[in-house]
Amino acid sequence: MKIGDLIIPDQAVVLAPMEDVSDSPFRQMCKLQGADVVYTEFISSEGLIREVDKSLHKMSFEEMERPFGVQIFGGREEAMHGAAKVAEAANPDLVDINFGCPVYKVVSKNAGSACLRDLGMMERMAATVVDAVQTKPVTVKTRLGWDEDTIRIQDVALMLQSLGIKALTVHARTRQQGYKGEARWEYFKLLKNTHGLHIPIIANGDITTPEHVKYLFDETGVDGVMIGRAAIGNPWIFRDVKHYLATGEHLPEPTLRDRLDICAEQLKASVAHHGERYGVIMMKKHYGNYLKGIRNGKQLRVALMEHSEMAPILEILGNYEEEKISVAVG
């Protein structure tokens, strides 16, 4: 698959941009497990043009994360133009526009999926980003429409392609749906059969198993799939998908030691990336997902949450055994 001049493996499996989740340490874990492309969490265009430290920090990455994309959002053309230039200067492989976020605080600022109410605004926003970015391909992530009455995803795709957008990811729900109901994968086949549409189409929404991925490639013809929530606490999903596509067989589930070890590795990456204080804080949201389903997992999570420094947490993770919870809390 080609996105502009960027060559990505066919049947690419991509990590979705997720707010407060897909920071560099988490992206690194997913990349090590086989993710073909990773994206930042979405970044405010207003924050970038004002050089807000938090927004700029979200763009920082390690070379091993490539191919790597910066995703931006905003409701003003001038801000999106300036933010696109800032994003390009960070030297990612892609610059992505978020036209899909359904959250009210974003939509109320005419950003994210608000553009699905006004395709003229979407056209202007996309055009200004394409104009600003001179050396990297620009991609878009969006939804089917604002609501049931505004699903015009084929027209949207052709319009974005005509502006110079090099790939399109579609979450197969409307903004009105939020994350409720089932994603409507039939629209992916419709897109792939749209006359004159040749940019890559990447499927997103309710993709949680290797079987889902195989179905989408076989039955809809999409060029890639984007996995979001199913990767939280489970970066192995990328490895598992690749193996299943190649062999038709499932790999064994990660062991307890696998879970504890990758949790420790992400903690170390988090501290290296964010500094010790904030790096430890950032990891707290991940413990529950990594430890889900293990015996005495709740007690272990409580023990990990008590510490504000990395060393004792690593000691707990390294020594923990399910039958010896005293090691974790002692």
C-alpha positions as CSV (number, residue, x, y, z in Angstrom):
1,M,0.0,0.0,0.0
2,K,1.2,3.5,-0.8
3,I,0.2,6.6,1.0
4,G,1.7,9.3,-1.2
5,D,5.3,8.2,-1.5
6,L,5.2,6.3,1.7
7,I,5.3,2.5,1.2
8,I,3.4,0.5,3.9
9,P,2.9,-3.3,4.0
10,D,-0.2,-4.5,2.2
11,Q,-3.1,-5.3,4.5
12,A,-1.7,-2.9,7.0
13,V,-2.7,-3.1,10.7
14,V,-2.7,0.4,12.2
15,L,-2.9,1.7,15.8
16,A,-5.7,4.3,16.2
17,P,-5.1,7.7,17.7
18,M,-6.6,7.6,21.1
19,E,-6.8,10.6,23.5
20,D,-4.8,10.0,26.8
21,V,-3.8,6.5,25.5
22,S,-1.6,6.5,22.4
23,D,1.4,8.4,23.8
24,S,4.9,7.4,22.6
25,P,5.4,4.7,25.3
26,F,2.2,2.9,24.3
27,R,2.9,3.3,20.6
28,Q,6.3,1.7,21.1
29,M,4.7,-1.3,22.7
30,C,2.3,-1.7,19.8
31,K,5.0,-1.2,17.3
32,L,7.1,-3.9,18.9
33,Q,4.1,-6.2,18.6
34,G,3.7,-5.6,14.9
35,A,1.6,-2.4,14.3
36,D,2.5,-1.2,10.8
37,V,1.6,2.5,11.5
38,V,1.0,4.4,14.7
39,Y,-0.5,7.8,15.3
40,T,-0.4,10.4,18.1
41,E,-3.4,11.1,20.2
42,F,-5.2,14.0,18.6
43,I,-3.5,17.4,19.1
44,S,-5.2,20.7,19.3
45,S,-4.3,23.1,16.4
46,E,-4.7,26.0,18.8
47,G,-2.2,24.4,21.2
48,L,0.3,23.9,18.5
49,I,0.2,27.4,17.1
50,R,0.5,28.8,20.6
51,E,3.4,26.5,21.4
52,V,1.7,25.0,24.4
53,D,4.2,22.6,25.9
54,K,1.7,19.8,26.4
55,S,0.6,19.9,22.7
56,L,4.2,20.0,21.5
57,H,5.2,17.1,23.7
58,K,2.4,15.0,22.2
59,M,4.3,15.1,18.9
60,S,7.6,13.7,20.3
61,F,8.4,10.2,19.2
62,E,11.2,7.6,18.9
63,E,12.6,6.6,15.5
64,M,11.5,3.0,16.1
65,E,7.8,4.2,15.9
66,R,8.0,4.9,12.2
67,P,6.0,5.0,10.1
68,F,4.4,7.5,12.5
69,G,1.6,10.1,12.0
70,V,0.7,13.3,13.9
71,Q,-3.0,13.9,14.1
72,I,-4.4,17.4,14.5
73,F,-7.8,18.8,15.0
74,G,-9.3,22.3,15.1
75,G,-12.2,24.6,14.0
76,R,-10.3,27.5,12.4
77,E,-8.7,27.4,9.1
78,E,-5.8,29.7,10.1
79,A,-5.1,27.6,13.2
80,M,-5.2,24.4,11.1
81,H,-2.8,25.8,8.5
82,G,-0.3,26.9,11.2
83,A,-0.6,23.7,13.2
84,A,0.0,21.6,10.0
85,K,3.2,23.4,9.5
86,V,4.3,22.8,13.1
87,A,3.4,19.1,12.7
88,E,5.3,18.8,9.5
89,A,8.4,20.4,11.1
90,A,8.3,17.6,13.8
91,N,9.3,15.3,10.9
92,P,6.6,12.6,11.1
93,D,5.8,10.3,8.2
94,L,2.2,11.5,7.9
95,V,0.0,14.4,9.0
96,D,-3.6,13.3,9.7
97,I,-6.7,15.5,10.1
98,N,-9.3,14.4,12.7
99,F,-12.7,14.9,11.2
100,G,-14.3,12.1,13.3
101,C,-14.1,12.9,17.0
102,P,-17.7,12.9,18.4
103,V,-17.0,14.4,21.8
104,Y,-19.0,17.5,22.6
105,K,-16.1,19.7,23.8
106,V,-14.5,19.1,20.3
107,V,-17.6,19.4,18.2
108,S,-18.7,22.6,20.0
109,K,-15.6,24.2,18.6
110,N,-16.5,23.2,15.0
111,A,-13.8,20.6,15.1
112,G,-13.7,16.8,14.7
113,S,-16.9,15.4,13.4
114,A,-18.6,18.9,13.4
115,C,-17.3,19.2,9.8
116,L,-19.7,16.4,8.8
117,R,-22.5,18.9,9.2
118,D,-20.9,21.3,6.8
119,L,-18.9,19.6,4.0
120,G,-17.9,23.0,2.7
121,M,-16.1,23.6,6.0
122,M,-14.5,20.2,5.7
123,E,-13.3,21.0,2.2
124,R,-11.7,24.3,3.3
125,M,-10.1,22.7,6.4
126,A,-8.6,19.8,4.4
127,A,-7.5,22.2,1.6
128,T,-5.6,24.5,4.0
129,V,-3.8,21.6,5.6
130,V,-2.8,20.1,2.2
131,D,-1.6,23.6,1.2
132,A,0.5,23.9,4.4
133,V,2.2,20.5,4.3
134,Q,4.8,20.4,1.5
135,T,6.8,17.3,2.2
136,K,4.5,14.7,3.9
137,P,1.3,13.0,2.8
138,V,-1.8,14.3,4.5
139,T,-4.5,11.8,5.5
140,V,-7.9,12.0,7.1
141,K,-9.9,10.1,9.7
142,T,-13.6,10.6,9.7
143,R,-17.0,9.0,10.3
144,L,-19.8,8.0,7.9
145,G,-21.7,11.2,8.5
146,W,-23.2,13.5,11.2
147,D,-26.4,11.4,11.4
148,E,-28.4,9.0,9.4
149,D,-29.6,11.8,7.0
150,T,-26.1,13.0,6.2
151,I,-24.2,9.9,5.3
152,R,-22.4,10.9,2.1
153,I,-19.1,9.1,2.7
154,Q,-18.6,8.3,-1.0
155,D,-18.9,12.0,-1.9
156,V,-16.6,12.9,1.0
157,A,-14.0,10.4,-0.1
158,L,-13.9,11.7,-3.7
159,M,-13.8,15.3,-2.5
160,L,-10.9,14.7,-0.1
161,Q,-9.1,12.8,-2.8
162,S,-9.5,15.7,-5.2
163,L,-7.9,18.0,-2.7
164,G,-4.8,15.9,-2.4
165,I,-5.6,13.7,0.7
166,K,-3.6,10.5,0.3
167,A,-5.5,8.0,2.4
168,L,-8.8,7.9,4.3
169,T,-9.7,6.1,7.5
170,V,-13.4,5.7,8.2
171,H,-15.0,4.8,11.6
172,A,-18.1,3.1,10.4
173,R,-20.5,5.0,12.7
174,T,-22.1,8.4,12.5
175,R,-21.4,11.1,15.0
176,Q,-24.9,10.7,16.4
177,Q,-24.1,7.1,17.2
178,G,-21.0,8.0,19.2
179,Y,-19.7,4.5,20.1
180,K,-23.1,2.9,20.5
181,G,-24.6,0.3,18.2
182,E,-22.6,-1.7,15.7
183,A,-20.1,-0.3,13.2
184,R,-21.5,-0.7,9.7
185,W,-18.8,-2.4,7.8
186,E,-20.9,-2.7,4.6
187,Y,-19.8,0.9,3.9
188,F,-16.2,-0.2,3.4
189,K,-17.1,-2.3,0.4
190,L,-19.2,0.5,-0.9
191,L,-16.2,2.8,-0.7
192,K,-13.9,0.4,-2.3
193,N,-16.3,0.1,-5.2
194,T,-16.7,3.8,-5.7
195,H,-15.9,4.8,-9.2
196,G,-12.9,7.0,-9.5
197,L,-11.8,6.5,-5.9
198,H,-8.2,5.2,-5.7
199,I,-6.7,6.4,-2.4
200,P,-6.3,3.7,0.3
201,I,-9.3,3.1,2.5
202,I,-8.6,2.1,6.1
203,A,-11.4,0.5,8.2
204,N,-12.1,1.4,11.8
205,G,-14.8,0.5,14.3
206,D,-15.5,-2.7,16.3
207,I,-12.3,-4.4,15.1
208,T,-11.4,-6.6,18.0
209,T,-10.3,-10.0,16.8
210,P,-8.1,-11.5,14.1
211,E,-11.2,-12.9,12.5
212,H,-12.7,-9.4,12.2
213,V,-9.5,-8.3,10.4
214,K,-9.6,-11.2,8.0
215,Y,-13.2,-10.7,7.2
216,L,-12.7,-7.0,6.4
217,F,-9.8,-7.8,4.0
218,D,-11.5,-10.7,2.3
219,E,-15.1,-9.3,2.1
220,T,-14.7,-5.5,1.7
221,G,-11.3,-5.1,0.0
222,V,-10.1,-2.4,2.4
223,D,-6.4,-1.6,2.2
224,G,-5.8,-1.5,5.9
225,V,-7.5,-1.8,9.3
226,M,-7.2,0.5,12.3
227,I,-7.4,-0.9,15.8
228,G,-8.2,1.3,18.8
229,R,-9.8,0.2,22.0
230,A,-9.0,-3.5,21.5
231,A,-5.3,-2.7,21.7
232,I,-5.5,-1.1,25.2
233,G,-3.9,-3.5,27.6
234,N,-3.4,-5.9,24.6
235,P,-0.7,-4.7,22.2
236,W,-0.3,-8.3,21.3
237,I,-3.4,-8.0,19.1
238,F,-1.1,-6.8,16.2
239,R,1.1,-9.8,16.5
240,D,-1.9,-12.1,16.7
241,V,-3.6,-10.6,13.7
242,K,-0.5,-10.9,11.6
243,H,-0.1,-14.5,12.6
244,Y,-3.7,-15.4,11.9
245,L,-3.7,-13.7,8.5
246,A,-0.5,-15.7,7.6
247,T,-1.5,-19.1,9.0
248,G,-5.2,-19.2,9.9
249,E,-4.2,-20.1,13.4
250,H,-4.2,-18.4,16.7
251,L,-1.2,-17.8,18.9
252,P,-1.4,-18.7,22.6
253,E,-2.7,-16.0,24.9
254,P,0.0,-13.9,26.6
255,T,1.1,-15.4,29.9
256,L,1.1,-13.6,33.2
257,R,4.8,-13.0,32.9
258,D,4.3,-11.6,29.4
259,R,1.8,-9.1,30.8
260,L,3.9,-8.1,33.7
261,D,7.0,-7.7,31.6
262,I,5.4,-5.5,28.9
263,C,3.8,-3.4,31.7
264,A,7.3,-2.9,33.1
265,E,8.7,-2.1,29.7
266,Q,6.0,0.5,29.1
267,L,6.6,2.0,32.5
268,K,10.3,2.4,31.7
269,A,9.5,4.0,28.3
270,S,7.0,6.2,30.0
271,V,9.5,7.5,32.5
272,A,12.1,8.0,29.8
273,H,9.6,10.0,27.7
274,H,7.7,12.0,30.3
275,G,10.1,12.1,33.3
276,E,9.7,10.0,36.4
277,R,6.9,11.9,38.2
278,Y,4.6,12.2,35.2
279,G,5.7,9.0,33.6
280,V,4.6,7.0,36.6
281,I,1.3,8.9,36.7
282,M,0.6,8.2,33.0
283,M,1.1,4.5,33.5
284,K,-1.6,4.3,36.2
285,K,-4.4,4.2,33.7
286,H,-2.8,1.2,32.0
287,Y,-2.4,-1.2,35.0
288,G,-6.0,-2.2,35.1
289,N,-6.1,-3.2,31.4
290,Y,-2.8,-5.2,31.6
291,L,-3.9,-7.0,34.8
292,K,-7.5,-7.7,33.8
293,G,-8.6,-11.3,34.5
294,I,-5.5,-12.4,36.6
295,R,-5.9,-13.8,40.1
296,N,-5.4,-11.1,42.7
297,G,-5.1,-8.5,39.9
298,K,-7.0,-5.9,41.9
299,Q,-4.7,-6.2,44.9
300,L,-1.7,-6.0,42.6
301,R,-3.1,-2.9,40.9
302,V,-3.6,-1.3,44.3
303,A,0.0,-2.0,45.3
304,L,1.3,-0.5,42.0
305,M,-0.8,2.6,42.4
306,E,0.6,3.4,45.8
307,H,4.0,4.3,44.4
308,S,5.2,7.5,42.8
309,E,8.7,6.3,41.8
310,M,9.6,3.7,39.2
311,A,12.0,1.4,41.1
312,P,9.5,-0.1,43.6
313,I,6.9,-0.7,40.9
314,L,9.5,-2.5,38.8
315,E,10.4,-4.6,41.8
316,I,6.8,-5.6,42.4
317,L,6.2,-6.4,38.7
318,G,9.4,-8.5,38.6
319,N,8.7,-10.5,41.7
320,Y,5.0,-11.0,41.5
321,E,3.4,-14.4,41.5
322,E,-0.3,-15.0,41.5
323,E,-0.2,-17.2,44.5
324,K,2.1,-14.9,46.5
325,I,0.3,-11.6,46.7
326,S,2.3,-10.7,49.8
327,V,5.3,-10.1,47.4
328,A,3.3,-7.3,45.7
329,V,2.1,-5.6,48.8
330,G,4.8,-6.4,51.3
